Amino acid sequence: MSVTRGREGTVKVGSAAVGEIRDWTLTESTEIADVSTLNSQDEKTIGTLNRRTVKFECFYDPTDATQNMFVPGAQMTVILVSATGKQRSGGITVEEVEIAQGGVTGVVGKSITARGNGAWT
């Protein structure tokens, strides 16, 4: 069994990498429409609108200009690079930004959630 370590992944806006990234997730889904007809014995469905959600976490760095671009409502194109070097890119609209205190001995973290905006490659 092959194991891929995640420590090589990055999140970029243009050529600028977001600093202090801890992890990222791209979730892809679709709306499902029921197209069953009368007298059908089985449900029939089709996919309609594709949807993407991007989430990533980083250590909060108030001096990182790229981190500071992620504010609710901001629109931009991001590039997600996996540990294997595979890239996915597309537009996003930032939905939520959370800065969480790390406790007495912890580090302050920042979480960003965004929705896809248009087609992705």
GINOR-V370786 format. One record per backbone hydrogen bond with DSSP energy under -0.5 kcal/mol. NH is the residue of the N-H (numbers start at 1). CO is the residue of the C=O. Records with the same first field share a line. If there is no record, write none. Layout:
NH = CO, CO
This chain:
5 = 3
8 = 5
9 = 6
10 = 81
12 = 79
13 = 16
14 = 12
16 = 13
17 = 15
18 = 11
21 = 18
22 = 57
23 = 57
25 = 55
27 = 25, 53
28 = 26
29 = 51
31 = 49
33 = 46
35 = 33, 44
36 = 44
40 = 37
46 = 33
48 = 31
51 = 29
53 = 27
54 = 114
55 = 25
56 = 112
57 = 23
58 = 110
59 = 20
60 = 108
64 = 61
65 = 63
68 = 64
69 = 65, 66
70 = 67
71 = 69
73 = 94
74 = 71
76 = 92
78 = 90
79 = 12
80 = 88
81 = 10, 79
82 = 80, 86
85 = 82
88 = 80
90 = 78
91 = 119
92 = 76
93 = 115
94 = 74
95 = 113
96 = 113
98 = 111
100 = 98, 109
109 = 100
110 = 58
111 = 98
112 = 56
113 = 96
114 = 54
115 = 93
116 = 52
117 = 91
121 = 89
